[in-house]
Amino acid sequence: MMRHLISAADLTRDDAVLILDTAEEMARVADRPIKKLPALRGRTVCNLFFEDSTRTRISFEAAEKRLSADVINFAAKGSSVSKGESLKDTAQTLEAMGVDAVVIRHSASGAPYRLATSGWIDAPVINAGDGTHQHPTQALLDAFTMRRRLVGPDAGLGQGLDGRRVTVVGDILHSRVARSNVDLLHTLGAEVTLVAPPTLLPVGVDSWPCDVSYDLDASLPKTDAVMMLRVQRERMNAAFFPTEREYTRRYGLDAERLAKAPGHAIVMHPGPMVRGMEITAEVADSERCTVVEQVANGVHTRMAVLYLLLGGNEPAVTHTRPTTGSEESK
């Protein structure tokens, strides 16, 4: 494994499969009465969040504590950042405190890369989302969820997502989740199609390793997983489509539209969902929707990332075999 996790594009196929396989081991730990491993005992991990978050922050904190790490939660609100403290000063403060790893979310694209390469701090940096750029652990948990659902927990070990077809729908322009998934799913052998209004597609999308379509109905019959994205109004500075009703009519997922997809196809969403706009409550609450699974799998996947960056080369979970009577007599 590399020292930092900044972008899904930095992961080789072997790296990605190793993380997914390790996450499977971590998922087995969640079934135990005591859901803890001593792998990061004595290590300190700081969650450095300059942007609001619920799922990602809590997921990382749960992952860190299940690995027995000491956790420091930093939020920009209520800190010296509100007084004008720079990222450099914050990083050097953490370095002086002896932090062993930093999980950072920032509204500025490139902030995690800057932190990792600046020399301000000598610790692994994990990108928990930077602007509209990347969110690699979200892509990993999405791939983990797809592999479990479409291939199987045990059957998928050592495998990627070769030949699987994934449709990503919605606000591609402002979505770090879309960018990360395109990079990682391509690395794992999946075929990705982006579906969005022309105004919500970024410049240069033709050079991405995926197909682009404006017609959701045409894409659904040949998809194994459809990933719905939220329209990120907080990042918009203009009108990108006429009305919410028009957007929902063309790009919203309801039961009637989902019926066009194969019976095995799953519905995904990185959250938070805006029910009634990009997805109806009926679809969001159906058995084909993996939103709750994605949240659970996020903990397993982030445990795997933290373990591999900080824990070493030993197996994540040791399996002890009971001694047989014949072995005892030898």
Secondary structure per residue as TSV (DSSP state, phi and psi in degrees):
chain	resnum	aa	ss	phi	psi
A	1	M	-	360.0	146.9
A	2	M	-	-70.9	172.7
A	3	R	S	-77.6	-36.7
A	4	H	-	-121.3	160.4
A	5	L	B	-123.5	95.9
A	6	I	-	-104.8	-39.0
A	7	S	-	-141.5	144.9
A	8	A	G	-64.0	-26.0
A	9	A	G	-69.1	-18.4
A	10	D	G	-78.5	-14.7
A	11	L	-	-83.9	130.5
A	12	T	-	-78.8	170.2
A	13	R	H	-61.4	-41.8
A	14	D	H	-63.4	-40.8
A	15	D	H	-59.1	-49.2
A	16	A	H	-63.2	-44.9
A	17	V	H	-65.3	-38.5
A	18	L	H	-60.2	-43.3
A	19	I	H	-64.3	-44.8
A	20	L	H	-64.1	-40.2
A	21	D	H	-67.2	-39.3
A	22	T	H	-65.9	-36.3
A	23	A	H	-62.9	-33.9
A	24	E	H	-61.8	-40.4
A	25	E	H	-65.4	-39.9
A	26	M	H	-65.5	-33.8
A	27	A	H	-64.7	-33.1
A	28	R	H	-67.9	-32.1
A	29	V	H	-63.7	-33.2
A	30	A	T	-65.2	-19.0
A	31	D	T	-86.0	-5.6
A	32	R	S	-81.2	157.5
A	33	P	S	-60.4	-39.8
A	34	I	S	-108.8	112.3
A	35	K	-	-91.9	48.7
A	36	K	-	-132.7	147.3
A	37	L	-	-124.0	149.7
A	38	P	-	-88.0	13.6
A	39	A	T	-57.1	-37.7
A	40	L	T	-113.1	26.6
A	41	R	T	-62.2	131.5
A	42	G	T	88.1	-7.4
A	43	R	-	-93.7	147.3
A	44	T	E	-115.9	125.4
A	45	V	E	-117.5	131.8
A	46	C	E	-107.7	126.7
A	47	N	E	-92.9	104.6
A	48	L	E	-101.8	93.8
A	49	F	E	-110.5	109.7
A	50	F	S	-94.4	0.3
A	51	E	S	-135.9	148.0
A	52	D	-	-60.7	143.2
A	53	S	-	-161.4	146.4
A	54	T	S	-116.2	-65.5
A	55	R	H	-62.5	-49.4
A	56	T	H	-65.4	-45.2
A	57	R	H	-63.8	-48.0
A	58	I	H	-66.7	-37.1
A	59	S	H	-63.0	-46.5
A	60	F	H	-63.2	-42.4
A	61	E	H	-62.9	-42.0
A	62	A	H	-63.5	-42.1
A	63	A	H	-62.5	-44.2
A	64	E	H	-64.0	-42.8
A	65	K	H	-71.4	-32.7
A	66	R	H	-69.0	-21.3
A	67	L	T	-94.5	8.5
A	68	S	T	69.8	22.5
A	69	A	-	-79.6	155.2
A	70	D	E	-83.3	134.9
A	71	V	E	-118.2	131.7
A	72	I	E	-115.9	122.1
A	73	N	E	-101.5	122.4
A	74	F	E	-116.5	127.5
A	75	A	E	-121.6	135.8
A	76	A	S	-59.8	-39.5
A	77	K	T	-67.6	128.2
A	78	G	T	86.7	2.5
A	79	S	S	-109.1	-178.7
A	80	S	G	-69.2	-11.1
A	81	V	G	-60.3	-37.2
A	82	S	G	-66.7	-15.0
A	83	K	G	-96.8	-0.7
A	84	G	T	109.0	7.5
A	85	E	-	-65.8	138.4
A	86	S	-	-84.9	165.9
A	87	L	H	-61.7	-37.3
A	88	K	H	-61.6	-46.8
A	89	D	H	-65.3	-39.7
A	90	T	H	-62.8	-44.9
A	91	A	H	-62.8	-42.6
A	92	Q	H	-67.8	-30.5
A	93	T	H	-64.1	-44.3
A	94	L	H	-65.2	-39.0
A	95	E	H	-61.2	-41.3
A	96	A	H	-66.2	-26.8
A	97	M	T	-84.3	-5.3
A	98	G	T	79.3	35.0
A	99	V	-	-69.1	138.4
A	100	D	S	-93.0	-20.1
A	101	A	E	-159.4	151.6
A	102	V	E	-127.0	127.9
A	103	V	E	-104.1	118.5
A	104	I	E	-122.7	133.4
A	105	R	E	-119.6	132.7
A	106	H	E	-146.2	146.6
A	107	S	S	-75.0	-16.4
A	108	A	S	-93.6	122.4
A	109	S	T	-61.7	131.5
A	110	G	T	97.6	-8.2
A	111	A	H	-61.2	-44.5
A	112	P	H	-62.2	-38.3
A	113	Y	H	-63.1	-43.3
A	114	R	H	-60.6	-43.3
A	115	L	H	-64.1	-38.9
A	116	A	H	-74.4	-28.9
A	117	T	H	-109.3	-2.4
A	118	S	S	-81.3	-21.9
A	119	G	S	84.7	5.2
A	120	W	S	-69.5	-28.9
A	121	I	-	-144.2	138.5
A	122	D	-	-104.5	70.9
A	123	A	S	-154.3	151.6
A	124	P	-	-59.8	141.3
A	125	V	E	-116.7	129.6
A	126	I	E	-115.3	125.2
A	127	N	E	-80.4	116.9
A	128	A	E	-101.9	20.4
A	129	G	E	120.2	119.1
A	130	D	E	-130.6	110.1
A	131	G	T	53.7	-129.0
A	132	T	T	-105.5	22.5
A	133	H	T	-92.6	-73.1
A	134	Q	B	-143.8	153.8
A	135	H	-	-149.6	72.9
A	136	P	H	-62.5	-36.8
A	137	T	H	-70.4	-26.4
A	138	Q	H	-66.7	-42.7
A	139	A	H	-63.2	-39.0
A	140	L	H	-65.4	-43.6
A	141	L	H	-68.6	-32.5
A	142	D	H	-65.6	-44.8
A	143	A	H	-64.3	-38.0
A	144	F	H	-62.7	-43.2
A	145	T	H	-64.6	-43.3
A	146	M	H	-62.7	-45.0
A	147	R	H	-63.8	-39.9
A	148	R	H	-64.3	-43.6
A	149	R	H	-76.3	-41.0
A	150	L	H	-93.2	-25.7
A	151	V	T	-112.8	-45.6
A	152	G	-	123.2	146.8
A	153	P	T	-58.0	-45.7
A	154	D	T	-89.1	-39.7
A	155	A	T	-64.0	-25.6
A	156	G	T	-83.8	-9.6
A	157	L	T	-58.0	130.4
A	158	G	T	81.0	-1.5
A	159	Q	-	-110.3	161.6
A	160	G	-	-100.0	-142.2
A	161	L	-	-125.6	41.0
A	162	D	T	-57.4	127.7
A	163	G	T	81.7	-8.6
A	164	R	-	-74.4	144.7
A	165	R	E	-112.7	123.3
A	166	V	E	-120.8	131.6
A	167	T	E	-111.2	123.2
A	168	V	E	-109.4	122.8
A	169	V	E	-121.9	132.8
A	170	G	S	127.9	-139.4
A	171	D	-	-81.6	78.4
A	172	I	-	-69.1	-35.0
A	173	L	T	-55.8	-43.1
A	174	H	T	-102.4	7.8
A	175	S	-	-100.6	113.2
A	176	R	H	-72.3	-26.1
A	177	V	H	-65.4	-42.5
A	178	A	H	-62.8	-46.4
A	179	R	H	-60.7	-45.1
A	180	S	H	-65.5	-41.2
A	181	N	H	-67.3	-39.9
A	182	V	H	-58.7	-46.5
A	183	D	H	-62.4	-50.6
A	184	L	H	-71.6	-44.0
A	185	L	H	-64.3	-36.5
A	186	H	H	-62.5	-43.3
A	187	T	H	-60.9	-35.2
A	188	L	T	-86.7	1.7
A	189	G	T	94.4	6.8
A	190	A	-	-83.3	159.1
A	191	E	E	-104.1	121.5
A	192	V	E	-110.9	136.0
A	193	T	E	-122.4	126.2
A	194	L	E	-94.3	131.2
A	195	V	E	-124.6	122.9
A	196	A	-	-167.4	163.4
A	197	P	-	-64.0	151.1
A	198	P	G	-54.8	-32.0
A	199	T	G	-73.0	-16.1
A	200	L	G	-108.5	22.8
A	201	L	S	-111.5	135.6
A	202	P	-	-74.0	156.4
A	203	V	T	-63.8	134.9
A	204	G	T	87.9	6.4
A	205	V	G	-62.6	-22.9
A	206	D	G	-63.3	-21.8
A	207	S	G	-89.1	-5.9
A	208	W	S	-72.9	152.8
A	209	P	S	-79.3	62.4
A	210	C	S	-159.8	170.9
A	211	D	E	-97.0	159.1
A	212	V	E	-127.3	136.0
A	213	S	E	-141.5	154.9
A	214	Y	S	-107.3	-0.4
A	215	D	-	-117.7	102.8
A	216	L	H	-67.0	-40.7
A	217	D	H	-61.1	-33.1
A	218	A	H	-76.1	-24.9
A	219	S	H	-86.3	-28.4
A	220	L	G	-62.6	-40.3
A	221	P	G	-61.4	-18.1
A	222	K	G	-118.3	29.9
A	223	T	-	-114.2	147.4
A	224	D	S	-97.4	-25.9
A	225	A	E	-147.9	133.2
A	226	V	E	-116.2	122.0
A	227	M	E	-107.7	115.4
A	228	M	E	-91.2	137.9
A	229	L	-	-113.9	146.9
A	230	R	-	-77.5	143.0
A	231	V	-	-74.6	117.7
A	232	Q	-	-90.7	82.1
A	233	R	G	-62.9	-28.8
A	234	E	G	-68.0	-16.9
A	235	R	G	-102.5	-0.6
A	236	M	-	-93.9	139.5
A	237	N	S	-121.9	16.4
A	238	A	S	-157.7	173.7
A	239	A	-	-89.1	115.7
A	240	F	-	-98.0	-9.7
A	241	F	S	-156.5	157.4
A	242	P	S	-59.1	-58.6
A	243	T	-	-145.6	162.8
A	244	E	H	-61.9	-38.7
A	245	R	H	-62.0	-41.4
A	246	E	H	-65.3	-41.8
A	247	Y	H	-62.5	-45.8
A	248	T	H	-62.9	-38.9
A	249	R	H	-63.4	-37.5
A	250	R	H	-90.0	-36.2
A	251	Y	H	-128.8	5.7
A	252	G	-	-82.2	151.8
A	253	L	B	-109.7	114.1
A	254	D	-	-119.3	178.1
A	255	A	H	-62.0	-38.9
A	256	E	H	-63.8	-42.5
A	257	R	H	-71.8	-39.1
A	258	L	H	-63.2	-28.5
A	259	A	T	-61.6	-18.4
A	260	K	T	-77.7	-16.9
A	261	A	S	-81.9	156.7
A	262	P	-	-57.4	154.7
A	263	G	T	-61.7	-27.2
A	264	H	T	-87.1	-7.7
A	265	A	-	-65.6	142.0
A	266	I	E	-109.8	158.7
A	267	V	E	-113.0	129.8
A	268	M	E	-123.9	158.5
A	269	H	-	-159.5	130.0
A	270	P	-	-74.4	-14.6
A	271	G	S	77.0	157.7
A	272	P	-	-73.8	147.1
A	273	M	-	-85.5	143.9
A	274	V	-	-107.2	93.0
A	275	R	B	-64.2	135.2
A	276	G	T	96.4	-13.6
A	277	M	T	-106.7	-74.5
A	278	E	T	-87.7	-15.8
A	279	I	B	-152.1	140.2
A	280	T	-	-84.2	159.0
A	281	A	H	-61.6	-35.2
A	282	E	H	-61.3	-43.1
A	283	V	H	-73.5	-41.3
A	284	A	H	-61.9	-30.8
A	285	D	T	-97.8	5.0
A	286	S	S	-81.0	165.0
A	287	E	T	-68.0	-21.0
A	288	R	T	-79.9	-11.4
A	289	C	B	-89.3	131.4
A	290	T	-	-106.8	18.3
A	291	V	H	-57.3	-46.8
A	292	V	H	-67.5	-38.8
A	293	E	H	-61.0	-40.2
A	294	Q	H	-60.5	-39.0
A	295	V	H	-63.6	-46.6
A	296	A	H	-64.1	-43.3
A	297	N	H	-67.8	-23.8
A	298	G	H	-62.1	-38.0
A	299	V	H	-65.8	-46.2
A	300	H	H	-61.4	-44.2
A	301	T	H	-67.6	-41.4
A	302	R	H	-71.4	-30.9
A	303	M	H	-60.5	-42.9
A	304	A	H	-62.6	-44.5
A	305	V	H	-62.7	-47.6
A	306	L	H	-63.1	-42.0
A	307	Y	H	-62.2	-46.1
A	308	L	H	-71.0	-31.3
A	309	L	H	-79.0	-30.3
A	310	L	H	-118.8	-22.7
A	311	G	T	-85.8	-29.0
A	312	G	-	113.4	-162.5
A	313	N	S	-103.2	-2.4
A	314	E	S	-71.2	154.7
A	315	P	-	-56.3	142.7
A	316	A	S	-64.2	-38.8
A	317	V	S	-127.7	126.9
A	318	T	-	-90.7	132.9
A	319	H	-	-108.5	114.9
A	320	T	-	-93.9	132.1
A	321	R	-	-93.9	134.3
A	322	P	-	-64.4	140.5
A	323	T	-	-79.1	128.7
A	324	T	-	-84.9	162.5
A	325	G	H	-62.0	-37.2
A	326	S	H	-67.3	-33.1
A	327	E	H	-70.7	-33.9
A	328	E	H	-68.0	-31.4
A	329	S	T	-80.2	-10.2
A	330	K	-	-76.4	360.0
